[in-house]
């Protein structure tokens, strides 16, 4: 049991991707703990039994007598039902086939997620205003957002900023970082963010995109929402045409929130066209025009003022009231090579138009990133499927490519490897058990309880409206090791009894009864140890709740089914072995001199 349980986590060590890096330490710790516990059970446990176990004639008290009566009654019920099942083996056969079919079906329909967020009490938000907004107006709108956030009774503190800087290169955006009150003094953070969305949507002229800070941020760009879809094309016009269409389609999906795009094409611009002949006639060069415009509107540092305790930059620019209207360009003067001031309007014309505020690139190609959040209760797998359907219906040109980035991309990669990892895990256990028992058939008997454990786990997640995420998948791997120990204890006894001349039917029947108590004890110990995780006791445990629910659900169902399926399958396998071996001459091994 110890060797096979440690072997469960061998494939995890070779798993690639972000999920593999997250689970490597987990696999090493569990394998080491199982190995050490096996050594302790063979050395320290016998010595402790000699010190603490009392003889059967000793009176253990009323609690012991009550528990023993309950267990004797439970054993009697199991004895009667087991004999009935052995007489009607088709019941166990149908149960095994039904659990196999149910496992495949549930694994296909259950919503799948990735790394769930924990309620750490922090939220992050992007603000976005019109593309032609001034800095002063943007600041006023941001202050309104900050006021609404600060007045919320669930918010403890916040930090707000606007303008280009850091990952943002456009001036019409802002950022707000929110720290919530302690978990005991407020609702869950998802509910708080939902309330803030409703309040902030009433502020005119600015959009606010709030998101819960992810436990782990995986690649991608820092966008207005948690998940990103990136469109790329060598043709910029084609990209600008199809990106808004796909964005509108995604906004119509009922399961998505905060759908937005970093494509901004309506930014007003003023183009100053210099008449070179007129400029040359008055001694003005194009460089002088550029220098004048840079000094007026570019916030150029002219000098530095040094004091005893600090230093200050001297910034040259026109008065702010002349920066708000492009018509004020007519009042600007350029100093010519002769030292005279020449009106800009006499040598240049100003034309207004619109253009992109910025052109993003990814991998040297123009790119547009569409980001989105999920509504509460919606799994990432559901959103990915819906977006894939929309992309197929659009029938966009082949030169337009779309890929998920960040968390969504890592989720797609991990989803492809989950089924393979489970298959490899089962194959490794089969090989280990085959070596230990020197048999090809009884490892199959031992693994016959895995479908019932998987059905219990997936059914529990489905009933409690939980998605199969990374933690739930870890629970499935743990179930592979825990569930098979029931069959190991029964089959080990039965094989030993057969060596002493007992028939296979009687051997597995006696093995099931004799090992019923340790099977119940070990299963209940594992179940009760995982129950606090399933109940999400403590802060931050809601993210690991699927692990506990999967293990508890899998143990409950597998405990009932494997007690009947394993004995019946053992008898089938023994009959098949005898049929295959019938007519074969025994192999005589000569004795060594």
C-alpha positions as CSV (number, residue, x, y, z in Angstrom):
1,X,0.0,0.0,0.0
2,X,2.8,2.4,0.9
3,X,4.7,1.9,-2.3
4,X,1.7,2.1,-4.5
5,X,0.4,5.3,-2.7
6,X,3.8,7.0,-3.1
7,X,3.8,6.0,-6.8
8,X,0.6,7.9,-7.4
9,X,2.5,11.2,-7.3
10,X,5.4,10.2,-9.5
11,X,3.6,11.5,-12.7
12,X,3.0,14.8,-11.0
13,X,6.8,15.3,-10.7
14,X,7.1,15.2,-14.5
15,X,4.1,17.4,-15.3
16,X,5.0,20.5,-17.2
17,X,3.5,24.0,-17.3
18,X,2.4,26.2,-14.5
19,X,0.3,23.5,-12.9
20,X,3.3,21.2,-12.8
21,X,5.4,23.9,-11.1
22,X,2.7,24.4,-8.6
23,X,2.3,20.7,-7.7
24,X,5.9,19.6,-7.7
25,X,6.5,20.4,-4.0
26,X,3.1,19.0,-3.1
27,X,4.0,15.6,-4.8
28,X,7.3,15.5,-3.1
29,X,5.9,16.3,0.4
30,X,3.1,13.7,0.1
31,X,5.4,11.0,-1.2
32,X,7.9,11.6,1.5
33,X,5.2,11.6,4.2
34,X,3.7,8.4,2.9
35,X,7.1,6.7,2.9
36,X,8.0,7.9,6.4
37,X,4.6,6.7,7.7
38,X,5.2,3.3,6.2
39,X,8.5,3.0,8.1
40,X,6.9,4.2,11.3
41,X,4.0,1.7,11.0
42,X,6.5,-1.2,10.6
43,X,8.7,-0.1,13.5
44,X,7.2,2.3,16.1
45,X,3.6,1.1,15.8
46,X,4.2,-2.5,17.0
47,X,6.2,-1.2,20.0
48,X,3.3,1.2,20.9
49,X,0.8,-1.6,20.6
50,X,2.7,-3.6,23.2
51,X,2.5,-0.7,25.6
52,X,-1.0,0.5,25.1
53,X,-3.3,-2.3,23.9
54,X,-5.3,-4.0,26.6
55,X,-6.3,-7.7,26.6
56,X,-9.8,-8.6,25.3
57,X,-10.9,-9.5,28.9
58,X,-10.2,-5.9,30.0
59,X,-13.2,-3.7,30.6
60,X,-12.8,-0.6,28.3
61,X,-15.8,1.3,29.5
62,X,-19.3,2.1,28.3
63,X,-18.1,4.1,25.3
64,X,-16.1,1.2,24.0
65,X,-19.1,-1.2,24.5
66,X,-21.4,1.2,22.6
67,X,-19.0,1.6,19.7
68,X,-18.4,-2.2,19.5
69,X,-22.1,-2.9,19.4
70,X,-22.6,-0.4,16.6
71,X,-19.7,-1.9,14.7
72,X,-20.9,-5.4,15.2
73,X,-24.3,-4.4,13.8
74,X,-22.7,-2.7,10.9
75,X,-20.6,-5.8,10.2
76,X,-23.7,-8.0,10.3
77,X,-25.5,-5.7,7.8
78,X,-22.4,-5.9,5.5
79,X,-22.2,-9.7,5.8
80,X,-25.8,-10.1,4.8
81,X,-25.6,-7.6,1.8
82,X,-22.3,-9.0,0.7
83,X,-23.6,-12.6,0.5
84,X,-26.6,-11.3,-1.4
85,X,-24.3,-9.5,-3.9
86,X,-22.1,-12.5,-4.3
87,X,-25.2,-14.6,-5.2
88,X,-26.4,-11.8,-7.6
89,X,-23.1,-10.7,-9.2
90,X,-24.8,-8.7,-11.9
91,X,-25.6,-6.0,-9.5
92,X,-21.9,-5.2,-8.9
93,X,-21.2,-5.6,-12.6
94,X,-23.9,-3.1,-13.6
95,X,-22.6,-0.7,-10.8
96,X,-19.1,-0.9,-12.2
97,X,-20.2,-0.2,-15.8
98,X,-22.5,2.6,-14.7
99,X,-19.7,4.2,-12.7
100,X,-17.4,4.1,-15.7
101,X,-20.0,5.7,-17.9
102,X,-20.9,8.3,-15.3
103,X,-17.2,9.2,-14.8
104,X,-16.8,10.0,-18.5
105,X,-20.1,11.9,-18.7
106,X,-19.5,14.0,-15.6
107,X,-15.9,14.8,-16.5
108,X,-17.2,16.1,-19.8
109,X,-20.0,18.3,-18.6
110,X,-18.7,19.6,-15.3
111,X,-17.5,23.3,-15.5
112,X,-13.8,23.5,-15.3
113,X,-11.7,26.4,-13.8
114,X,-8.1,27.1,-13.1
115,X,-6.6,28.7,-10.0
116,X,-9.5,30.1,-7.9
117,X,-9.1,33.5,-6.2
118,X,-8.9,33.8,-2.5
119,X,-10.7,36.5,-0.5
120,X,-7.6,38.4,0.5
121,X,-9.4,41.7,0.9
122,X,-7.9,43.6,-2.0
123,X,-9.4,44.8,-5.2
124,X,-8.0,46.7,-8.2
125,X,-9.7,48.9,-10.7
126,X,-9.0,50.7,-14.0
127,X,-10.9,53.8,-14.9
128,X,-11.3,55.0,-18.5
129,X,-12.7,58.3,-19.9
130,X,-13.2,59.8,-23.3
131,X,-10.2,59.8,-25.5
132,X,-10.1,63.6,-25.9
133,X,-10.4,64.3,-22.1
134,X,-7.9,66.7,-20.6
135,X,-5.8,65.9,-17.6
136,X,-7.8,68.3,-15.3
137,X,-11.1,66.8,-16.3
138,X,-9.7,63.3,-15.9
139,X,-8.6,64.2,-12.4
140,X,-12.1,65.5,-11.5
141,X,-13.7,62.3,-12.7
142,X,-11.2,60.2,-10.8
143,X,-11.9,62.1,-7.6
144,X,-15.6,61.3,-8.0
145,X,-14.8,57.6,-8.3
146,X,-12.5,57.8,-5.2
147,X,-15.2,59.5,-3.2
148,X,-17.8,56.8,-4.0
149,X,-15.2,54.1,-3.1
150,X,-14.2,55.8,0.1
151,X,-17.8,56.2,1.3
152,X,-18.5,52.5,1.0
153,X,-18.8,50.9,4.5
154,X,-16.8,47.8,3.4
155,X,-13.7,49.8,2.3
156,X,-10.9,50.4,4.7
157,X,-8.5,52.4,2.5
158,X,-7.8,53.1,-1.1
159,X,-5.1,54.7,-3.4
160,X,-6.0,56.5,-6.6
161,X,-4.0,57.9,-9.5
162,X,-4.5,59.1,-13.1
163,X,-2.5,59.7,-16.2
164,X,0.1,57.8,-18.2
165,X,2.6,55.9,-16.3
166,X,3.8,52.4,-15.6
167,X,2.0,49.9,-17.8
168,X,-0.4,52.6,-19.0
169,X,0.8,54.8,-21.9
170,X,-2.5,56.6,-22.5
171,X,-3.6,59.7,-20.6
172,X,-7.3,58.9,-20.4
173,X,-7.0,56.1,-17.8
174,X,-6.6,55.9,-14.1
175,X,-6.1,53.3,-11.4
176,X,-7.5,52.7,-8.0
177,X,-6.3,50.1,-5.4
178,X,-8.8,49.2,-2.7
179,X,-8.2,47.5,0.6
180,X,-11.3,46.0,2.2
181,X,-12.1,45.7,5.9
182,X,-11.4,42.4,7.7
183,X,-13.4,39.4,6.5
184,X,-15.5,39.2,9.6
185,X,-16.7,42.8,9.1
186,X,-18.0,42.6,5.5
187,X,-19.6,40.3,3.0
188,X,-17.4,38.3,0.5
189,X,-15.3,40.4,-1.7
190,X,-17.1,39.3,-4.9
191,X,-20.4,40.7,-3.4
192,X,-18.6,43.9,-2.4
193,X,-17.2,44.4,-5.9
194,X,-20.7,43.8,-7.3
195,X,-22.1,46.5,-5.1
196,X,-19.4,49.0,-6.0
197,X,-20.0,48.3,-9.7
198,X,-23.6,49.4,-9.4
199,X,-22.6,52.6,-7.5
200,X,-19.8,53.5,-9.9
201,X,-21.8,53.0,-13.0
202,X,-23.8,56.1,-12.1
203,X,-20.9,58.5,-12.5
204,X,-21.2,60.1,-15.9
205,X,-18.2,60.4,-18.3
206,X,-16.0,57.6,-16.8
207,X,-16.1,53.8,-16.8
208,X,-14.7,51.8,-13.9
209,X,-13.5,48.2,-14.3
210,X,-13.1,46.4,-11.0
211,X,-11.5,43.1,-10.4
212,X,-10.5,40.9,-7.5
213,X,-6.7,40.6,-7.3
214,X,-5.8,37.1,-8.5
215,X,-4.0,34.7,-6.2
216,X,-1.4,34.2,-8.9
217,X,-1.1,36.4,-12.0
218,X,0.1,34.4,-15.0
219,X,1.7,36.4,-17.8
220,X,-0.5,38.5,-20.0
221,X,-0.7,42.3,-19.8
222,X,-2.1,44.3,-16.9
223,X,-5.5,45.0,-18.4
224,X,-8.9,46.3,-17.2
225,X,-10.1,42.7,-16.5
226,X,-8.6,39.4,-15.4
227,X,-8.8,37.4,-18.6
228,X,-7.4,38.5,-22.0
229,X,-8.0,37.5,-25.7
230,X,-5.5,39.0,-28.1
231,X,-6.1,39.6,-31.8
232,X,-3.2,40.0,-34.2
233,X,-2.8,40.8,-37.9
234,X,-0.2,42.1,-40.3
235,X,-2.9,44.4,-41.7
236,X,-3.6,47.2,-39.3
237,X,-6.9,48.2,-41.0
238,X,-8.1,44.6,-40.9
239,X,-7.3,44.4,-37.2
240,X,-9.1,47.7,-36.5
241,X,-12.2,46.5,-38.4
242,X,-12.7,43.1,-36.7
243,X,-11.6,43.9,-33.2
244,X,-14.7,46.1,-32.4
245,X,-17.0,43.5,-34.0
246,X,-15.7,40.7,-31.7
247,X,-15.8,43.0,-28.7
248,X,-19.5,43.8,-29.3
249,X,-20.2,40.1,-29.7
250,X,-18.5,39.3,-26.4
251,X,-20.4,42.1,-24.6
252,X,-23.6,40.4,-25.7
253,X,-22.6,37.2,-23.8
254,X,-24.6,37.0,-20.5
255,X,-21.8,35.2,-18.6
256,X,-19.1,37.9,-19.1
257,X,-18.6,41.2,-17.3
258,X,-16.5,44.3,-18.0
259,X,-15.7,43.4,-21.6
260,X,-13.4,46.1,-23.0
261,X,-10.7,46.6,-25.5
262,X,-7.5,48.6,-25.6
263,X,-8.3,49.7,-29.2
264,X,-8.8,53.5,-29.1
265,X,-9.2,55.0,-32.6
266,X,-11.1,58.3,-31.9
267,X,-8.4,60.3,-30.3
268,X,-8.5,63.9,-31.6
269,X,-5.2,65.2,-33.0
270,X,-4.0,68.5,-34.5
271,X,-1.6,68.3,-37.5
272,X,0.6,71.3,-37.9
273,X,1.6,71.6,-41.6
274,X,4.5,74.0,-42.1
275,X,4.7,76.0,-45.4
276,X,8.5,75.6,-45.9
277,X,8.7,78.4,-48.5
278,X,7.0,81.0,-46.2
279,X,9.1,79.7,-43.2
280,X,12.3,80.0,-45.1
281,X,11.4,83.5,-46.3
282,X,11.2,84.8,-42.7
283,X,14.2,82.7,-41.4
284,X,12.3,79.9,-39.6
285,X,13.2,76.2,-39.9
286,X,11.1,73.2,-39.2
287,X,13.4,72.3,-36.3
288,X,12.6,75.7,-34.7
289,X,8.8,75.1,-35.1
290,X,9.2,71.7,-33.4
291,X,11.3,73.1,-30.6
292,X,8.7,75.9,-30.0
293,X,5.8,73.3,-29.9
294,X,7.8,71.1,-27.6
295,X,8.6,73.9,-25.2
296,X,5.0,75.1,-25.2
297,X,3.2,71.7,-24.7
298,X,5.9,69.1,-23.9
299,X,6.7,70.1,-20.3
300,X,10.4,70.5,-21.1
301,X,12.8,70.9,-18.2
302,X,14.6,74.2,-18.6
303,X,16.8,74.1,-15.5
304,X,17.0,73.0,-11.9
305,X,16.8,75.1,-8.8
306,X,18.9,73.7,-5.9
307,X,18.2,74.5,-2.3
308,X,19.8,73.4,1.0
309,X,17.2,70.6,1.5
310,X,15.8,69.8,-2.0
311,X,16.0,70.5,-5.7
312,X,13.2,71.6,-8.1
313,X,12.8,71.2,-11.8
314,X,11.9,74.3,-13.8
315,X,9.4,73.3,-16.5
316,X,8.8,75.6,-19.5
317,X,5.3,75.5,-20.9
318,X,2.5,77.9,-21.9
319,X,-0.1,78.9,-19.4
320,X,-2.5,76.0,-18.8
321,X,-5.5,78.0,-20.1
322,X,-3.8,78.1,-23.5
323,X,-3.4,74.3,-23.7
324,X,-7.1,73.5,-23.7
325,X,-8.1,74.6,-27.2
326,X,-6.1,74.0,-30.5
327,X,-7.3,77.4,-31.6
328,X,-4.7,78.9,-29.3
329,X,-2.0,77.6,-31.6
330,X,-2.6,80.7,-33.7
331,X,-1.4,82.8,-30.7
332,X,2.0,81.0,-30.6
333,X,5.2,82.7,-31.9
334,X,8.3,81.2,-33.3
335,X,11.7,82.9,-32.9
336,X,13.5,83.1,-36.2
337,X,17.2,82.9,-37.0
338,X,17.3,86.7,-37.0
339,X,15.8,86.9,-33.5
340,X,12.4,88.1,-34.5
341,X,9.2,86.5,-33.3
342,X,7.1,85.1,-36.2
343,X,3.4,84.1,-35.7
344,X,2.9,80.4,-36.2
345,X,-0.3,81.0,-38.2
346,X,1.7,83.0,-40.8
347,X,3.9,80.0,-41.7
348,X,1.7,77.0,-40.9
349,X,-1.8,75.7,-41.0
350,X,-3.5,73.5,-38.3
351,X,-5.7,70.7,-39.4
352,X,-7.9,68.6,-37.0
353,X,-8.5,64.9,-37.4
354,X,-8.8,61.7,-35.3
355,X,-6.4,58.8,-35.0
356,X,-5.3,56.0,-32.7
357,X,-4.3,56.9,-29.2
358,X,-1.8,54.1,-29.2
359,X,-1.0,51.1,-31.3
360,X,-0.2,48.0,-29.2
361,X,2.2,45.2,-30.4
362,X,2.7,41.6,-29.3
363,X,5.5,39.7,-30.8
364,X,6.3,42.5,-33.3
365,X,2.8,42.4,-34.8
366,X,0.0,45.0,-34.1
367,X,-2.3,43.6,-31.5
368,X,-5.6,44.4,-29.8
369,X,-6.3,42.9,-26.4
370,X,-9.9,42.3,-25.4
371,X,-10.2,41.6,-21.6
372,X,-13.2,40.4,-19.6
373,X,-14.3,39.2,-16.2
374,X,-16.7,36.4,-15.3
375,X,-20.0,36.6,-13.5
376,X,-20.1,34.9,-10.1
377,X,-20.7,31.2,-10.6
378,X,-19.5,31.1,-14.2
379,X,-16.5,28.7,-14.9
380,X,-13.7,29.8,-17.1
381,X,-14.3,26.7,-19.3
382,X,-17.8,28.0,-20.1
383,X,-16.5,31.4,-21.1
384,X,-13.7,29.9,-23.3
385,X,-16.3,27.7,-25.1
386,X,-18.6,30.6,-25.7
387,X,-15.9,32.8,-27.1
388,X,-14.6,30.0,-29.3
389,X,-18.1,29.7,-30.8
390,X,-18.3,33.4,-31.5
391,X,-15.0,33.4,-33.2
392,X,-16.0,30.5,-35.4
393,X,-19.3,32.3,-36.3
394,X,-17.6,35.5,-37.3
395,X,-15.7,33.8,-40.2
396,X,-12.9,36.4,-39.9
397,X,-10.0,36.3,-42.4
398,X,-7.3,33.7,-41.8
399,X,-4.7,36.4,-41.5
400,X,-6.5,37.5,-38.3
401,X,-5.3,35.3,-35.4
402,X,-6.7,35.2,-31.9
403,X,-5.1,33.7,-28.8
404,X,-5.8,33.7,-25.1
405,X,-3.2,35.3,-22.9
406,X,-2.3,35.1,-19.2
407,X,-4.6,33.0,-17.0
408,X,-6.9,31.9,-19.8
409,X,-3.9,30.6,-21.9
410,X,-2.5,28.7,-18.9
411,X,-5.9,27.2,-18.3
412,X,-6.2,25.9,-21.8
413,X,-2.7,24.4,-21.6
414,X,-3.5,22.7,-18.2
415,X,-6.8,21.4,-19.5
416,X,-5.1,19.4,-22.2
417,X,-2.8,17.7,-19.8
418,X,-5.3,16.8,-17.0
419,X,-6.7,13.7,-18.7
420,X,-3.3,12.5,-19.8
421,X,-1.9,12.9,-16.2
422,X,-4.8,10.8,-14.8
423,X,-4.2,8.0,-17.3
424,X,-0.4,8.0,-16.7
425,X,-1.0,7.9,-12.9
426,X,-3.3,4.9,-13.2
427,X,-0.8,3.2,-15.6
428,X,2.1,3.8,-13.1
429,X,0.0,2.3,-10.3
430,X,-0.9,-0.7,-12.4
431,X,2.8,-1.4,-13.2
432,X,3.8,-1.0,-9.5
433,X,1.0,-3.3,-8.3
434,X,1.7,-5.8,-11.1
435,X,5.3,-6.0,-9.9
436,X,4.4,-6.3,-6.2
437,X,1.7,-9.0,-6.8
438,X,3.4,-10.6,-9.8
439,X,0.1,-10.6,-11.5
440,X,-1.5,-8.9,-14.5
441,X,-5.1,-9.3,-13.5
442,X,-5.4,-8.4,-9.8
443,X,-4.0,-4.8,-10.3
444,X,-7.1,-4.3,-12.4
445,X,-9.2,-5.7,-9.5
446,X,-7.5,-3.2,-7.2
447,X,-8.1,-0.3,-9.5
448,X,-11.8,-1.2,-10.0
449,X,-12.8,1.2,-7.3
450,X,-11.4,4.3,-9.0
451,X,-14.5,5.0,-11.2
452,X,-16.7,5.0,-8.2
453,X,-14.4,7.4,-6.4
454,X,-14.3,9.7,-9.5
455,X,-18.1,9.6,-9.8
456,X,-18.4,10.6,-6.1
457,X,-16.0,13.4,-6.4
458,X,-17.4,14.9,-9.6
459,X,-21.0,14.4,-8.5
460,X,-20.2,16.2,-5.2
461,X,-18.7,19.1,-7.1
462,X,-21.7,19.3,-9.4
463,X,-24.2,19.1,-6.6
464,X,-22.5,21.9,-4.7
465,X,-22.2,24.0,-7.9
466,X,-18.4,24.0,-7.9
467,X,-16.0,23.9,-10.8
468,X,-13.3,21.3,-11.3
469,X,-10.2,23.6,-10.8
470,X,-6.6,22.8,-10.0
471,X,-7.4,22.0,-6.3
472,X,-10.3,19.7,-7.3
473,X,-8.0,17.9,-9.7
474,X,-5.5,17.4,-6.9
475,X,-8.3,15.9,-4.9
476,X,-8.9,13.4,-7.8
477,X,-5.3,12.4,-7.7
478,X,-5.4,11.9,-4.0
479,X,-8.5,9.7,-4.4
480,X,-6.6,7.4,-6.7
481,X,-4.2,6.6,-3.8
482,X,-6.8,6.5,-1.0
483,X,-9.5,4.5,-2.8
484,X,-7.3,1.6,-3.9
485,X,-6.2,0.7,-0.4
486,X,-9.6,-0.8,0.3
487,X,-9.1,-3.3,-2.5
488,X,-5.5,-3.9,-1.5
489,X,-6.4,-5.0,2.0
490,X,-9.1,-7.4,0.8
491,X,-7.1,-8.9,-2.0
492,X,-4.0,-9.3,0.0
493,X,-5.9,-11.4,2.6
494,X,-7.6,-13.4,-0.2
495,X,-4.4,-14.3,-2.0
496,X,-2.8,-15.4,1.2
497,X,-5.8,-17.6,2.0
498,X,-5.7,-19.1,-1.5
499,X,-2.1,-20.1,-0.9
500,X,-3.3,-22.1,2.1
501,X,-5.9,-24.0,0.0
502,X,-9.0,-21.9,0.3
503,X,-11.3,-21.4,-2.7
504,X,-11.3,-18.0,-4.3
505,X,-14.9,-17.3,-3.5
506,X,-14.5,-18.2,0.2
507,X,-11.1,-16.4,0.3
508,X,-12.4,-13.0,-0.9
509,X,-15.6,-13.4,1.2
510,X,-13.5,-13.9,4.4
511,X,-11.1,-11.2,3.3
512,X,-13.9,-8.6,3.0
513,X,-15.2,-9.5,6.4
514,X,-11.8,-9.6,8.2
515,X,-10.6,-6.3,6.6
516,X,-13.9,-4.5,7.0
517,X,-12.9,-2.8,10.2
518,X,-9.5,-1.4,9.0
519,X,-11.1,-0.3,5.8
520,X,-13.8,1.6,7.6
521,X,-11.3,3.1,10.1
522,X,-8.8,4.3,7.4
523,X,-11.6,5.7,5.2
524,X,-13.2,7.6,8.1
525,X,-9.9,9.0,9.2
526,X,-9.2,10.3,5.7
527,X,-12.8,11.6,5.4
528,X,-12.8,13.4,8.7
529,X,-9.3,14.9,8.1
530,X,-10.5,16.4,4.8
531,X,-13.9,17.5,6.1
532,X,-12.7,20.9,7.5
533,X,-11.4,21.8,4.0
534,X,-14.7,20.8,2.5
535,X,-16.5,23.0,5.0
536,X,-14.1,25.9,4.2
537,X,-13.3,26.5,7.9
538,X,-11.1,29.6,8.2
539,X,-10.1,32.6,6.0
540,X,-8.9,31.9,2.5
541,X,-10.1,28.3,2.5
542,X,-12.9,28.9,0.0
543,X,-10.4,28.5,-2.8
544,X,-9.4,25.0,-1.6
545,X,-12.9,23.9,-0.8
546,X,-13.3,21.9,-4.1
547,X,-10.4,19.7,-3.0
548,X,-12.2,18.8,0.2
549,X,-15.5,18.4,-1.5
550,X,-14.0,16.1,-4.1
551,X,-12.2,13.9,-1.6
552,X,-15.2,13.6,0.8
553,X,-17.6,12.9,-2.0
554,X,-15.3,10.4,-3.6
555,X,-14.7,8.6,-0.3
556,X,-18.3,8.3,0.6
557,X,-19.5,6.8,-2.7
558,X,-16.4,4.6,-3.2
559,X,-16.6,3.3,0.3
560,X,-20.0,1.9,-0.4
561,X,-19.4,0.5,-3.9
562,X,-15.9,-0.9,-3.6
563,X,-16.9,-3.1,-0.6
564,X,-19.2,-5.0,-3.1
565,X,-17.6,-4.4,-6.5
566,X,-14.1,-5.6,-5.5
567,X,-15.1,-9.1,-4.2
568,X,-17.2,-9.7,-7.3
569,X,-14.5,-8.6,-9.7
570,X,-12.0,-10.7,-7.8
571,X,-14.1,-13.8,-8.4
572,X,-14.4,-12.9,-12.1
573,X,-10.7,-12.4,-12.5
574,X,-9.9,-15.7,-10.7
575,X,-12.2,-17.6,-13.0
576,X,-10.7,-15.9,-16.0
577,X,-7.2,-16.8,-14.8
578,X,-8.1,-20.4,-14.3
579,X,-9.7,-20.5,-17.8
580,X,-6.5,-19.1,-19.3
581,X,-4.3,-21.4,-17.3
582,X,-6.4,-24.5,-18.1
583,X,-4.5,-26.9,-20.3
584,X,-1.1,-25.3,-19.7
585,X,1.5,-27.7,-18.3
586,X,3.1,-26.5,-15.1
587,X,6.6,-25.0,-15.4
588,X,9.1,-27.0,-13.4
589,X,12.1,-25.0,-12.2
590,X,15.1,-27.2,-11.5
591,X,16.7,-26.9,-8.1
592,X,20.1,-25.3,-7.9
593,X,22.9,-27.6,-6.8
